[in-house]
Amino acid sequence: MDSKKQNLFNTKDPLLTIAEATDYLRVSRATIYNMHSEGRLKMVGVGGKRFIRLSELEKQIVELR
């Protein structure tokens, strides 16, 4: 497996689904997509699905403080 794929599936920084991300931040799906379109939240595509790294969500929590 090449290093890019290894980084994608890093278990120390898991990938969350959009639904999991909304639960984690307690926001709506629209808010998640707005944050992404504003460039505040990076998403990863795998097999036609979108995921968000836990570390990306944690950055948003720090930003809100």
Buried (B, 14 or more C-beta within 10 A) or exposed (E): EEEEEEEBEEEEEEBBEBEBBBEBBEBEEEBBBEBBEEEEBEBBEEEEEBBBBBEBBEBBEEEEE
